[in-house]
Amino acid sequence: MRHLVDQLYFMALALINTVHGWLPFFVRPVLYRVCGFRIHRSATLQGGIRFFHVGRLRVGEGSLINRGVYLDNRGGIEIGRHVSIAHDAKLYTMGHDP
């Protein structure tokens, strides 16, 4: 049963990673809230960002995350105010050994 739950979780995460890039910018905040992300209303998340976990992400006022960024938010990521993350950057919070 646990295997089935894990598979459904990863399928949902893959769907989120695919769909959020297609959504208009004014609809994305709704998806982010449903996913448990805390994104300030003045922050910008470009399309093509890859999330490794649902939740455990906070983005502060006026921050920008560019296209192609990979966020391994399993351990939680908190991005402060007025931070800009370059395209194709990778932020890791965990490795193979938990």
KEKOLLUM-641208 format. One record per residue: residue in one letter; z, y, x of N, C-alpha, C, O, CB in turn. Coordinates in nm, 3 decimals. Glycine has a CB too. Layout:
# KEKOLLUM-641208
{r A,{Z,Y,X},{Z,Y,X},{Z,Y,X},{Z,Y,X},{Z,Y,X}}
...
***
This chain:
# KEKOLLUM-641208
{r M,{0.000,-0.119,0.082},{0.000,0.000,0.000},{0.000,0.126,0.087},{-0.068,0.224,0.057},{0.121,-0.001,-0.094}}
{r R,{0.079,0.121,0.196},{0.086,0.237,0.285},{-0.051,0.268,0.345},{-0.087,0.385,0.362},{0.188,0.212,0.397}}
{r H,{-0.126,0.165,0.377},{-0.259,0.183,0.433},{-0.350,0.256,0.333},{-0.427,0.344,0.373},{-0.320,0.047,0.471}}
{r L,{-0.342,0.221,0.207},{-0.422,0.286,0.104},{-0.385,0.433,0.092},{-0.474,0.518,0.081},{-0.402,0.216,-0.031}}
{r V,{-0.258,0.464,0.093},{-0.212,0.603,0.084},{-0.262,0.683,0.204},{-0.308,0.796,0.189},{-0.058,0.610,0.077}}
{r D,{-0.254,0.625,0.324},{-0.305,0.692,0.444},{-0.454,0.720,0.434},{-0.501,0.828,0.469},{-0.277,0.607,0.569}}
{r Q,{-0.529,0.622,0.385},{-0.673,0.640,0.371},{-0.707,0.750,0.271},{-0.797,0.831,0.294},{-0.738,0.509,0.328}}
{r L,{-0.635,0.754,0.159},{-0.659,0.859,0.059},{-0.625,0.997,0.116},{-0.695,1.095,0.088},{-0.575,0.831,-0.067}}
{r Y,{-0.517,1.004,0.195},{-0.479,1.131,0.257},{-0.590,1.181,0.349},{-0.628,1.298,0.343},{-0.347,1.116,0.335}}
{r F,{-0.642,1.093,0.436},{-0.746,1.135,0.530},{-0.876,1.168,0.460},{-0.951,1.254,0.506},{-0.770,1.026,0.632}}
{r M,{-0.905,1.102,0.348},{-1.023,1.136,0.270},{-1.008,1.275,0.209},{-1.103,1.354,0.209},{-1.048,1.031,0.159}}
{r A,{-0.889,1.306,0.157},{-0.863,1.438,0.100},{-0.872,1.546,0.207},{-0.928,1.653,0.183},{-0.725,1.442,0.032}}
{r L,{-0.819,1.519,0.325},{-0.826,1.615,0.435},{-0.970,1.639,0.479},{-1.007,1.753,0.508},{-0.742,1.565,0.553}}
{r A,{-1.050,1.534,0.484},{-1.191,1.549,0.518},{-1.263,1.634,0.414},{-1.348,1.717,0.448},{-1.259,1.411,0.531}}
{r L,{-1.230,1.614,0.288},{-1.289,1.694,0.181},{-1.251,1.842,0.196},{-1.336,1.930,0.181},{-1.244,1.641,0.044}}
{r I,{-1.124,1.868,0.225},{-1.078,2.007,0.245},{-1.152,2.071,0.362},{-1.198,2.184,0.351},{-0.924,2.011,0.270}}
{r N,{-1.163,1.999,0.473},{-1.232,2.052,0.591},{-1.378,2.082,0.564},{-1.436,2.173,0.624},{-1.220,1.956,0.706}}
{r T,{-1.439,2.006,0.475},{-1.579,2.028,0.442},{-1.596,2.142,0.341},{-1.681,2.229,0.359},{-1.641,1.900,0.387}}
{r V,{-1.517,2.139,0.238},{-1.535,2.232,0.125},{-1.495,2.375,0.158},{-1.563,2.468,0.114},{-1.454,2.184,0.007}}
{r H,{-1.389,2.396,0.236},{-1.340,2.533,0.254},{-1.444,2.623,0.320},{-1.443,2.744,0.297},{-1.212,2.533,0.337}}
{r G,{-1.532,2.567,0.402},{-1.637,2.648,0.464},{-1.745,2.691,0.367},{-1.815,2.789,0.392},{-1.699,2.571,0.577}}
{r W,{-1.760,2.620,0.258},{-1.862,2.653,0.158},{-1.812,2.752,0.055},{-1.892,2.818,-0.012},{-1.908,2.528,0.089}}
{r L,{-1.681,2.764,0.043},{-1.625,2.851,-0.061},{-1.640,2.998,-0.024},{-1.632,3.033,0.093},{-1.478,2.817,-0.085}}
{r P,{-1.660,3.083,-0.124},{-1.661,3.227,-0.097},{-1.523,3.270,-0.046},{-1.421,3.209,-0.080},{-1.700,3.308,-0.224}}
{r F,{-1.520,3.377,0.034},{-1.396,3.421,0.097},{-1.285,3.450,-0.003},{-1.167,3.432,0.029},{-1.421,3.543,0.180}}
{r F,{-1.319,3.494,-0.123},{-1.216,3.530,-0.221},{-1.160,3.408,-0.294},{-1.059,3.419,-0.363},{-1.273,3.627,-0.323}}
{r V,{-1.222,3.290,-0.279},{-1.173,3.167,-0.341},{-1.089,3.086,-0.243},{-1.002,3.009,-0.284},{-1.291,3.082,-0.393}}
{r R,{-1.114,3.102,-0.113},{-1.044,3.024,-0.011},{-0.892,3.035,-0.019},{-0.825,2.933,-0.002},{-1.089,3.068,0.126}}
{r P,{-0.835,3.153,-0.045},{-0.688,3.160,-0.052},{-0.626,3.065,-0.154},{-0.515,3.016,-0.134},{-0.645,3.300,-0.085}}
{r V,{-0.696,3.038,-0.261},{-0.645,2.944,-0.362},{-0.637,2.804,-0.301},{-0.536,2.735,-0.318},{-0.737,2.943,-0.489}}
{r L,{-0.741,2.762,-0.231},{-0.741,2.631,-0.165},{-0.630,2.624,-0.061},{-0.560,2.523,-0.051},{-0.877,2.602,-0.100}}
{r Y,{-0.613,2.730,0.016},{-0.509,2.732,0.119},{-0.370,2.718,0.058},{-0.284,2.648,0.113},{-0.518,2.860,0.201}}
{r R,{-0.346,2.785,-0.054},{-0.216,2.773,-0.121},{-0.193,2.632,-0.171},{-0.083,2.578,-0.157},{-0.207,2.871,-0.238}}
{r V,{-0.296,2.571,-0.229},{-0.285,2.434,-0.278},{-0.255,2.338,-0.162},{-0.183,2.240,-0.180},{-0.416,2.392,-0.350}}
{r C,{-0.308,2.367,-0.046},{-0.286,2.284,0.073},{-0.151,2.310,0.139},{-0.114,2.238,0.232},{-0.395,2.307,0.174}}
{r G,{-0.078,2.409,0.093},{0.052,2.438,0.149},{0.050,2.531,0.268},{0.151,2.548,0.336},{0.118,2.313,0.187}}
{r F,{-0.066,2.592,0.296},{-0.076,2.689,0.406},{-0.019,2.822,0.358},{-0.032,2.857,0.241},{-0.223,2.704,0.454}}
{r R,{0.043,2.897,0.449},{0.094,3.030,0.416},{0.011,3.131,0.495},{0.035,3.154,0.614},{0.249,3.044,0.449}}
{r I,{-0.085,3.189,0.427},{-0.180,3.281,0.490},{-0.157,3.420,0.430},{-0.163,3.437,0.309},{-0.328,3.234,0.469}}
{r H,{-0.131,3.519,0.516},{-0.112,3.656,0.466},{-0.242,3.703,0.403},{-0.350,3.665,0.447},{-0.069,3.751,0.581}}
{r R,{-0.232,3.785,0.300},{-0.351,3.828,0.226},{-0.448,3.909,0.310},{-0.567,3.915,0.277},{-0.311,3.908,0.106}}
{r S,{-0.401,3.972,0.418},{-0.492,4.049,0.503},{-0.547,3.967,0.620},{-0.626,4.019,0.700},{-0.420,4.172,0.556}}
{r A,{-0.508,3.842,0.632},{-0.559,3.755,0.739},{-0.696,3.701,0.699},{-0.727,3.689,0.580},{-0.460,3.637,0.769}}
{r T,{-0.778,3.668,0.799},{-0.911,3.615,0.775},{-0.928,3.481,0.844},{-0.903,3.470,0.964},{-1.019,3.713,0.822}}
{r L,{-0.969,3.380,0.769},{-1.002,3.250,0.825},{-1.150,3.226,0.798},{-1.192,3.214,0.683},{-0.914,3.135,0.763}}
{r Q,{-1.228,3.220,0.904},{-1.371,3.199,0.892},{-1.399,3.055,0.849},{-1.310,2.970,0.853},{-1.442,3.230,1.025}}
{r G,{-1.522,3.028,0.808},{-1.561,2.893,0.773},{-1.571,2.806,0.897},{-1.577,2.858,1.009},{-1.695,2.894,0.699}}
{r G,{-1.571,2.677,0.880},{-1.588,2.586,0.992},{-1.461,2.557,1.069},{-1.468,2.496,1.176},{-1.688,2.640,1.084}}
{r I,{-1.345,2.598,1.019},{-1.218,2.566,1.083},{-1.182,2.424,1.045},{-1.200,2.383,0.930},{-1.105,2.667,1.040}}
{r R,{-1.131,2.347,1.141},{-1.090,2.208,1.115},{-0.938,2.200,1.118},{-0.874,2.240,1.215},{-1.152,2.111,1.221}}
{r F,{-0.882,2.148,1.011},{-0.737,2.128,1.001},{-0.706,1.980,1.022},{-0.782,1.894,0.978},{-0.683,2.177,0.862}}
{r F,{-0.596,1.952,1.090},{-0.558,1.814,1.114},{-0.448,1.768,1.020},{-0.416,1.649,1.016},{-0.513,1.798,1.257}}
{r H,{-0.391,1.859,0.945},{-0.280,1.824,0.856},{-0.279,1.924,0.740},{-0.326,2.037,0.754},{-0.143,1.824,0.933}}
{r V,{-0.225,1.881,0.628},{-0.206,1.971,0.514},{-0.069,2.035,0.529},{0.029,1.966,0.559},{-0.219,1.895,0.377}}
{r G,{-0.061,2.166,0.509},{0.065,2.239,0.527},{0.089,2.270,0.673},{0.000,2.255,0.757},{0.181,2.158,0.471}}
{r R,{0.210,2.315,0.702},{0.254,2.344,0.839},{0.167,2.445,0.912},{0.146,2.435,1.033},{0.257,2.217,0.917}}
{r L,{0.117,2.544,0.837},{0.038,2.650,0.898},{0.077,2.783,0.836},{0.077,2.798,0.714},{-0.114,2.624,0.881}}
{r R,{0.110,2.879,0.922},{0.138,3.016,0.879},{0.052,3.110,0.961},{0.042,3.098,1.083},{0.290,3.051,0.895}}
{r V,{-0.011,3.205,0.892},{-0.093,3.304,0.959},{-0.046,3.441,0.912},{-0.040,3.468,0.792},{-0.247,3.283,0.930}}
{r G,{-0.014,3.527,1.009},{0.044,3.657,0.978},{-0.058,3.765,0.944},{-0.179,3.742,0.946},{0.125,3.703,1.094}}
{r E,{-0.006,3.879,0.913},{-0.082,3.997,0.869},{-0.190,4.035,0.970},{-0.165,4.043,1.090},{0.013,4.115,0.847}}
{r G,{-0.310,4.058,0.918},{-0.419,4.109,0.999},{-0.475,4.015,1.104},{-0.551,4.057,1.190},{-0.376,4.231,1.065}}
{r S,{-0.438,3.888,1.100},{-0.486,3.793,1.200},{-0.623,3.739,1.163},{-0.663,3.740,1.046},{-0.387,3.677,1.217}}
{r L,{-0.695,3.692,1.264},{-0.830,3.640,1.245},{-0.845,3.507,1.318},{-0.814,3.497,1.437},{-0.936,3.742,1.295}}
{r I,{-0.892,3.406,1.247},{-0.924,3.277,1.308},{-1.074,3.258,1.289},{-1.124,3.249,1.177},{-0.841,3.158,1.243}}
{r N,{-1.145,3.253,1.401},{-1.291,3.247,1.399},{-1.344,3.108,1.368},{-1.269,3.012,1.355},{-1.346,3.293,1.531}}
{r R,{-1.476,3.100,1.356},{-1.546,2.976,1.324},{-1.524,2.869,1.430},{-1.511,2.899,1.549},{-1.695,3.003,1.307}}
{r G,{-1.519,2.745,1.386},{-1.514,2.632,1.477},{-1.379,2.606,1.541},{-1.369,2.521,1.630},{-1.612,2.653,1.582}}
{r V,{-1.275,2.677,1.500},{-1.142,2.656,1.558},{-1.085,2.525,1.505},{-1.099,2.493,1.387},{-1.047,2.774,1.525}}
{r Y,{-1.020,2.449,1.594},{-0.956,2.322,1.558},{-0.806,2.344,1.561},{-0.749,2.379,1.664},{-0.999,2.207,1.656}}
{r L,{-0.741,2.324,1.447},{-0.597,2.344,1.436},{-0.527,2.210,1.411},{-0.533,2.156,1.301},{-0.564,2.443,1.322}}
{r D,{-0.462,2.159,1.515},{-0.383,2.037,1.501},{-0.244,2.082,1.458},{-0.155,2.100,1.541},{-0.379,1.954,1.636}}
{r N,{-0.226,2.099,1.329},{-0.102,2.155,1.276},{-0.001,2.049,1.234},{0.082,2.075,1.146},{-0.132,2.245,1.159}}
{r R,{-0.007,1.931,1.293},{0.090,1.826,1.260},{0.233,1.869,1.293},{0.326,1.837,1.220},{0.056,1.697,1.334}}
{r G,{0.249,1.940,1.403},{0.382,1.987,1.445},{0.413,2.126,1.394},{0.521,2.179,1.420},{0.393,1.984,1.595}}
{r G,{0.321,2.187,1.322},{0.339,2.321,1.269},{0.283,2.426,1.362},{0.304,2.421,1.484},{0.485,2.347,1.243}}
{r I,{0.211,2.522,1.306},{0.155,2.634,1.381},{0.194,2.761,1.308},{0.175,2.773,1.187},{-0.001,2.623,1.397}}
{r E,{0.248,2.856,1.382},{0.278,2.988,1.326},{0.206,3.092,1.411},{0.238,3.112,1.528},{0.433,3.015,1.322}}
{r I,{0.110,3.158,1.350},{0.032,3.262,1.416},{0.085,3.396,1.369},{0.093,3.420,1.249},{-0.122,3.247,1.386}}
{r G,{0.122,3.481,1.461},{0.187,3.608,1.428},{0.093,3.712,1.370},{-0.017,3.681,1.323},{0.251,3.663,1.549}}
{r R,{0.139,3.836,1.374},{0.062,3.949,1.319},{-0.043,3.996,1.419},{-0.018,4.002,1.539},{0.157,4.066,1.282}}
{r H,{-0.161,4.031,1.367},{-0.271,4.090,1.443},{-0.311,4.005,1.563},{-0.330,4.056,1.674},{-0.231,4.229,1.490}}
{r V,{-0.325,3.875,1.540},{-0.369,3.780,1.642},{-0.513,3.743,1.613},{-0.552,3.725,1.497},{-0.277,3.652,1.645}}
{r S,{-0.594,3.733,1.718},{-0.732,3.690,1.703},{-0.753,3.564,1.786},{-0.721,3.562,1.905},{-0.831,3.803,1.746}}
{r I,{-0.805,3.460,1.724},{-0.832,3.334,1.793},{-0.983,3.318,1.803},{-1.054,3.321,1.702},{-0.766,3.211,1.719}}
{r A,{-1.032,3.302,1.927},{-1.175,3.297,1.954},{-1.240,3.173,1.893},{-1.174,3.073,1.866},{-1.199,3.298,2.104}}
{r H,{-1.372,3.183,1.872},{-1.445,3.070,1.814},{-1.435,2.948,1.905},{-1.430,2.958,2.027},{-1.593,3.107,1.791}}
{r D,{-1.433,2.833,1.841},{-1.428,2.702,1.908},{-1.301,2.677,1.989},{-1.298,2.585,2.071},{-1.546,2.688,1.998}}
{r A,{-1.197,2.756,1.969},{-1.069,2.731,2.037},{-1.001,2.609,1.972},{-1.029,2.575,1.857},{-0.975,2.857,2.030}}
{r K,{-0.913,2.545,2.049},{-0.839,2.429,1.998},{-0.691,2.452,2.021},{-0.648,2.481,2.133},{-0.887,2.297,2.067}}
{r L,{-0.611,2.439,1.915},{-0.467,2.451,1.923},{-0.405,2.317,1.888},{-0.421,2.268,1.776},{-0.413,2.564,1.830}}
{r Y,{-0.334,2.258,1.985},{-0.273,2.127,1.964},{-0.121,2.141,1.958},{-0.062,2.217,2.035},{-0.313,2.030,2.076}}
{r T,{-0.059,2.069,1.867},{0.087,2.068,1.859},{0.144,1.931,1.890},{0.265,1.918,1.910},{0.132,2.114,1.721}}
{r M,{0.060,1.829,1.895},{0.105,1.693,1.925},{-0.005,1.623,2.004},{-0.122,1.659,1.997},{0.140,1.614,1.795}}
{r G,{0.036,1.523,2.078},{-0.059,1.439,2.150},{-0.060,1.300,2.090},{-0.026,1.281,1.973},{-0.026,1.433,2.300}}
{r H,{-0.098,1.205,2.170},{-0.101,1.066,2.122},{0.039,1.007,2.110},{0.063,0.923,2.024},{-0.185,0.981,2.216}}
{r D,{0.130,1.051,2.195},{0.266,0.999,2.192},{0.354,1.093,2.112},{0.384,1.204,2.157},{0.322,0.982,2.336}}
{r P,{0.398,1.052,1.991},{0.477,1.143,1.907},{0.609,1.184,1.965},{0.683,1.260,1.903},{0.502,1.081,1.776}}
***
